[in-house]
Amino acid sequence: MKSITVVLLTILAAGGASAADDPEVQALLVRMDDLYRGTASSHGKMTMRVKTNRFQREISMEMWSEGAEKSLIRILGPARDRGTATLKADQNIWNYLPKVDRTIKVPVAMMSGSWMGSHLSNDDLVDSSRFSEDFQCHAVQKSESKQGFWLLECVPNEDAVVVYSKTTLKIRANNEIATEVTDYDERGNPVRTMMLSEIDEISGRLYPRHIRMVPNDKPGEYTEMIYDEMEFDVRLPEDTFTLRSLKK
């Protein structure tokens, strides 16, 4: 997944070393990037629950990915959505709608729109940035023990294509897993917070099985992803990430 678009804007003015100036911070970011955005292939099944002030829905899906550039998500249920699929290849997204047997490329103007009625956007699906390469981060708080947390703030590089103006990362010291990620707008106000929990070992690496996204301006609303099955470093057919595969 979502994984997540991250940006920061006003942090460097407050002082602190950038990721490049602090080897300890840089090493931490590299390890975290490799965990969530590594080059490994993956396959899994998950459940997405969405709660808004207007509706609640639950969607089951199957997903395949290869690195940060390619992914395929196919809806398994409910019945009315079964067969709907989303393909990501580099910075492009296509949706397949089985009811009309039509494949549609998502235009740039709709990239900020909601994906499947959730609090995730199409932009989130194509984001392939790495904290260790595309942002300048510094430690607001360093953990003094394995029981503590790191708190990092990061600012995007000038050439980074980002949506938000600031992001903070709360990282558990004992396993170097980010447990809380908060995105901010240009005024420094929190826009949304992603919480990661139920850390489990999958294919030899630690991974959060539960992710909850909470929009700060919509009390009581959320989107959560529960990973029911997950495996890494799997062999995938060569045509997995093609337009033809959307209709399978």
Secondary structure by P-SEA (a helix, b strand, c coil): ccccccccccccccccccccccaaaaaaaaaaaaaccccccccccbbbbbbcccccccccccccccccccbbbbbccccccccccccccccbbbbbbcccccccccccccccccccccccccccccccccccccbbbbbccccccccbbbbbbbbbcccccccccbbbbbbbcccccccbbbbbcccccccbbbbbccccccccbbbbcbbbbbcccccccbbbbbbccccccccccccccccccccc
